[in-house]
Structures are given as structure tokens and as C-alpha cells.
Amino acid sequence: MTSKNYTSILTKKEEVDAITYSQAAYDQFLVTVAPSLTCPHCENSLQLKVHGRYWRYLYFLEGECQILLTRMRCLSCTKTFVVLPPEIIPHKRYLATIVITAVKEACASSAYQVEHWSDLSQSLVTYWLKQFNLWYLAWALIKEVWQVPAKGWLMTYALMDPWHRFMQVQPTHHHRYHRLTAYHTL
């Protein structure tokens, strides 16, 4: 497989491009989710207020873009949270579709092959692969999602845990960590 073929796998098959994740697209996403938005901590939907905005870089195989994300504050529990589209993983710069596709390719061949086929570093792909094997491999095998496109993985995972993003790092003291480990041992 050549570099051009791998890039087309990540961009055309998963429909990932910088235009999709422009500021206008994010603002439209906010408009569509605003009526159903709830606090992830207390699930209150009535007392939410815009608490600020900040810039976030998103990386693609062909480049990067920058969008202004909105932070919300719940007046009921006083906690803040960021409104993210499903394709953005908290604390990761690459979109979920790129991460999932790279992990699938690394499972099929190796992280070195993914580095050879794309601009992703072997160490980054290895990190994603370790994280995937630790947290999500059992889930992927149980749900039989290997042949499903990356967006299907995101939707399937969101049905299981709507407050957690696929490939999001979990702190071990958090109740979600214990729920995920219990789910994976079934």
C-alpha cells in the first residue's frame, strides 16, 4: 500500500477533511445541539450559561485547522464543560475517525506500517494502540465493529456511554473507570 492509498483511506473512506470542521460547521453544530444540551455532571438542562470560548487545533493528514470551542457553565452544580462534536476526542488533536482508522490499520499490520503509509509517527500510533488494547479491544470484539466505518464506532460507543468519548483517557479514581473495567471483564 502506498502513501497515497493510505491517505485516501483516511480521507475518502472516513470522509475527513478540514472543511467539515470549520468554525461555521462547529457553530451550526452548537445551534443544533443547544435545545437538547444538558450538564454532563448533574444532567440539568435549564440553567446553562456560556462561560467562555477558547481555540482548539485539529490535525488532519493534510494539515490543520483551528476552531473556537464553547465552554458552558451549569448554574445548578457550578461545574463547567466544553461542547464538543462527536468526532473530537477530549485531550487529543486528531479526529476520532483518524485515530480509529490508524488503530485498525495498526492491528492489521503494525504501527511502523502506519507511520510508513501516513504522516503519523510510530510512537503516537503505538500510544493509541496501547490505549485501545487496554480500554476498548474487548468492547470492539463484543460489538463486532471491525468492519464498520469509524463513524459507526463512535455512534455504537455513544449508545453505551453517552457521557464519555471513544478513546478518551479515564482517570482510575473516576467511577467511569470502574464501570468500564467491569463492562470489559464480562
Secondary structure, 3 states (H helix, E strand, C coil): CCHHHHHHHHHHHCCCCCCCCCHHHHHHHHHHHHHHCCCCCCCCCCCEEEEEEEEEEEECCCCEEEEEEEEEEECCCCCEEEECCCCECCCCCEEHHHHHHHHHHHHHCCHHHHHHHCCCCHHHHHHHHHHHHHHCHHHHHHHCCCCCCHHHHHHHHHHHCCCCCCCCCCCCCCHHHHHHHHHHCC
